[in-house]
Amino acid sequence: MSDKVKIEIGQKFPLTIKRLGINGEGVGFFKRNVIFVKGALPGEVITAKVSKIHPNYAEAEIVRIRESSKHRVNPPCAVYEQCGGCQLQHLSYEGQLKEKRDIVIQSLEKFVPHIAEKVEIRPAIGMENPWHYRNKSAFQVRKIGHEVKAGLFIEGTNKLLNLDDCLVQHPATTKITVGIRNLLEQLGIPIYDGKSKGIIRTIVVRTGIQTGETQVCLVTTKKDIPRKKELVQGIKELDSSIVSITQNINPAKTSLIFGDETIVLDGKETIHEQLGGLSFDLSSRAFFQLNPEQTVVLYDEIKKAAQLSGNETVVDAYCGVGTIGLWLAKDAKEVRGMDVVPESVEDARKNARKHGFSHAKFFTGTAEEWLKKWANEGFVPDVVTVDPPRTGLAPSFINTVLNIKPKRFVYTSCNPSTFARDLKELIKMYKVEYIQPVDMFPQTARVEVVAKLTLKHKCLT
């Protein structure tokens, strides 16, 4: 019989925070109840007030901090509490890295507790400067009174928070967004109202951290924009780095930013960016890592885990535009990649040709389909590397890997929970050599991991 005591909304009690949850909230326990407290830090003793009750946990607010964490700092962002885009600015960067490693441990303890104690979980790799790292912004546009505003919606609401600056965005992206916002207001161009009226929905700005080229994309509800020539000319004059101005048309009432049609209003269709020794051309809708500086660190960790000598065959599953496969190509005998998005595969092929990697080939379709087909033809890769969406690996893909048995499996994940869930199946045949957390998004609760898995000796036959 459980000795869990029923709690009520509005109830106050002292609470010791034991750890951080996956969304950056403090987690404590009161009379067998799990309590999540936004803004609380591990090691703190607070007075908590219950705000919401769920079947398996409750949410509470901080009434008073009785004992503060030594890692608590004043968040430098003026709108940190309202925005919700960052969750950990009140925690020192040293503390963030420590807690992100612990978030990985918690996920393992939930799904593979016997592994959590044995495997080497390395300290999280952070950034020298954990600010202004995001190369792309997508700020929603609304008109409030006579003023045009651009920013993010306040967490859990449809109220827009106007942003003149953002401490995790590259300064060029916010400067240009503010300039476009002012132009829209001056020219009186109709702004989308979130329902059915207006034209301008979103301002998307992406800048090449290495090349200095900037791309502006205006997302609109329809093709025609009043005073378009004046608007485009005004945008060109905002910053000399702007080499591409495009328009994406999204007429749907949806939370998705982009629609299917993109047209070039001025300049080039793409901007150029570099990662390490590789270069990429990026169109408005192309996926590219938001933190290029730390992406080099992440990809180098993937290369270390792949342990290539020049004689190995590599499969880059979920390959996207081929960034990971091409990162490994120089040290591999052959690279094959696959993705279900035909446009991404075509981009990967172009990127391979551009860099002279004739031994890197990319295919459209699911990883499991191609791996089975190749295995039937006698091709089993030495190394399989994956970087799946937050939902993790498809069970059918895991089964295929366990059937074909590549010698090494490198799992890169942006979601420790689905990573740990998938590990539960993979460890039937694979040994986890180590797990390396990488901080791709400082000031947020997100953490990336690279895990090196090797085939167990008894599975080699």
Residue, then its C-alpha position, 0 to 999 in steps of 0.5 A: m500500500s502506497d504512503k503517497v499523501k494527497i496534495e491540493i492546489g495552493q498548498k505550500f510546503p518546503l521542498t528540496i530539489k534533487r535534480l533537473g527534469i528534461n525541460g529544465e525544471g527542478v524536481g523534488f519529492f513531497k510525501r511520495n509526490v513528484i513535484f516539478v518546479k520551474g526555475a528551481l535548481p538542484g540542491e536548493v531548498i524552497t517553499a513551493k506552492v502547488s499550481k497544477i496536479h496531474p495523475n503522476y506528478a504535480e507542478a509548483e511555483i517558487v514562493r521563496i528560495r530558502e537555500s540557494s544553489k551555488h550555481r544560481v546566477n542572474p539571467p542576463c536576458a531582460v525577457y528571460e522569464q517571459c520568453g521560454g526560448c531558454q530554460l537555464q540562464h539562471l544556472s551558471y554555464e559550469g552548472q548547465l554542463k554538469e546537469k546536462r550530463d545528469i539528464v543523460i544519466q536519468s534517461l539511462e536509469k529509466f530504460v537501461p538501469h543496469i547499463a547506467e552504472k557501468v558505461e562511461i558517460r563523459p563530461a559534457i563538451g561545452m562552448e568557450n562562448p555560450w552566447h550568440y551561437r544561433n545562425k538562424s531566427a524565425f520571428q513571427v510578425r503581428k500588428i499590435g495597435h499601430e506598431v508591427k512587432a516581431g518575436l516569439f510567442i510567450e510560452g503557453t500563449n498566443k501573445l507575441l513577445n516583441l524582441d529587439d535582441c536575443l542573447v543566443q541569436h547571432p547579432a546579425t539576425t536580430k538586427i536585420t529582423v528589427g530593420i525589416r519590422n520597421l520597414l513593414e510598419q513604414l510601408g503599411i504592408p498588411i500583417y497576418d492576424g493569425k487567422s485569415k487576414g494580412i500577408i506577412r507571417t514570419i521573418v526568417v533570417r539565416t547568416g553564414i557564420q564562416t562566410g558572412e553571407t545572409q539570407v532573408c526569407l519573408v513568409t507570406t499568406k499569398k504571393d502578392i505583396p503591396r509595395k514589394k519593390e520598395l520593401v526589397q530595396g529597403i531590405k537590401e539597404l539594411d546590411s551589406s551581408i544580405v545576398s539572398i532575399t526570398q519569399n515563401i508562400n504559406p496560406a495554411k492556418t498552421s504552426l508550420i513556418f514554411g509552405d511549399e512554394t519559394i521564390v527569389l525576390d533578389g540576389k541568389e537562391t542560396i547562401h554559402e556556408q562552411l563546416g570545417g573543410l566542407s562547404f554547403d549551399l543553403s536554400s531558404r528551407a534547407f535544414f542546417q545545424l543552428n550552431p555551426e561552431q559546435t557542429v564541428v565539435l559534434y561531427d569530430e566526436i562522431k568521427k572519433a567514435a567511427q574509428l576509421s582507418g581508410n579501409e571501412t565501409v560506412v552507412d549514414a542513415y537518416c543522412g539529410v543533405g549528407t553532412i555526417g557521411l561527407w564528414l567521414a568520407k575522407d577517412a572511409k573506403e566507401v560511404r552510402g547514405m539514405d533519406v526519405v526526403p528526395e530533395s535532401v538526397e539530391d542535395a547530398r549528391k550535389n555536395a558529394r560531387k562538389h567535394g570530389f567524393s566519388h566514393a560517397k553515394f546517396f539513395t532515396g528510401t528508408a534505411e532498413e529497406w536499403l540495408k536489407k537490399w545491400a545485405n542480400e547483395g553481400f554488402v554489410p557496412d563496417v560502420v553505421t552512423v545515425d542522427p535521427p529525429r527526436t522520435g528516435l529510431a524506427p523499431s524496424f531499423i533497429n531489427t535490421v541493424l541487429n540482423i546485419k550486425p555492422k561492427r560499429f554503430v555510432y548513435t548521435s541523438c538530440n533526445p536522451s529519452t528516445f536514445a535510452r529507449d533504443l539502447k535497450e534493444l541495441i545492447k542485446m548485441y552491442k556493447v556501449e563503449y562510452i557516451q559523450p554529451v555535447d552541448m549544442f544549445p547552451q542556455t536551454a535544457r537540450v543536450e546531444v549525445v554521441a555513443k560508440l557501440t561495438l558488436k559483442h564478440k559472441c555476435l560476430t558469428 
